[in-house]
């Protein structure tokens, strides 16, 4: 039997943007994963961005994220664009600001869709667009005492 997209579960949910946030507190993968649970979703893709101990060949000791006051609204705009382009059942995205250590979670995003391929594509689009379009800046401090600001995540 050929697949049809006439089942309600194949269509985007009424309000699929379940969680959007900028947080000064540690992020929870479980919170984001729970937010995108949907009985009509056959695939859920989750991305977790962590603070690494190097960048551009230099050792990183720590970093801090800061954001423009519009950052959360911009995250929602990006999320709504992903929802418009994919059959998203549920979407969640949270980003941390403040001082973070090596290994800390900086960003967690997840998307549930009827099928795994759609979920992977939508999640990739979500994190890539958040990184490029949301006004969040990273201030890295290197082991040699130098530091650097990096635009957009």
Buried (B, 14 or more C-beta within 10 A) or exposed (E): EEEEEEEEBBEBBEEBBBBBBBBEEEBBEEBBBBBBBBEBBBBBBBBBBEBEEEBEEEEBBBBBBEBEEEBBEBBBBBBBBBBEEBBBBBBBBBBBBEEBEBEBBBBBBBBBBBBEEBBBBBBBBBBEBBBEBBBBBBBBBBEEEEBBEBEEB
